[in-house]
Amino acid sequence: MISKLQIKRILAAASSVWPKPVSRNVILLYHAVGDGPWAITNREFRAQMAWLRDEARIVTLEQALQGNEQPGLQVAVTFDDGYRCIYENAFPIQEELGIPGAVFLNSGLVGDQTRTPSDVSKGHYPGESFLLWHEVMALREAGWTLGSHGSEHLDLTVEPDAIVRSQLLGSKREIESRLSVPCDLFAYTWGRSTSHLRALVAEAGYRYAMAGYHAPVRANADPMGIPRINIAREYSLSDFKAIVRGDWDYLGWSQRAKDHRA
Ligand SMILES: [Zn+2]
């Protein structure tokens, strides 16, 4: 039996023959780095970051959202959910290589002293636990960007407006008061949005909202549906290189249709 991953690789190899634009601007989406069952290992993550440092211009998320005027590959690195392993594993590797990062926090799951364990039934990664506020503060002081992923990890495409508004505004206020920075970036849970949810996110005061599908960030991108490319544990280093270069962008057409509803 040929696996789904093998089919993706075959289609990617076929699409790699198309000429590439001279300039490419991508935002990568990670969740966990380390020993967790769905996490990318430290070794793989380091190899990916080292390749990016050599082959791309690595920028902050804010810079990526401003576009890419220069020729070549521009990349920003982001994480969703806000697991402890970002601070313990990804952060030291990125510090060593001089790579900035961004984390979209579930503000209601970040603890002061006590860690919240992840809960698979709520869509978290298995075997992880969430950051503490002093760790989030250390990331901010190191120049990382902190955005909102809601207070809890709810699917906001199906919740009533009152809950959606309290998730959007509550998390924004908490991040702003804890970190003394404006919080105007949001990431949809599971990358899912509807036109109604996108309007509520804008109404809550967010300037940009992140989705999750394979595509570069184009100059005319909808600010309420910025594409990010998910990097999964199952990808080899050569898959990763092909994904960043755009050979897997063909996947974006169906992913976007599935997650980005009218
Ligand atoms: Zn999430």
Residues whose N, C-alpha, C, O or C-beta is under 5 A from the ligand:
A	BS01	ZN	D80 D81 T189 W190
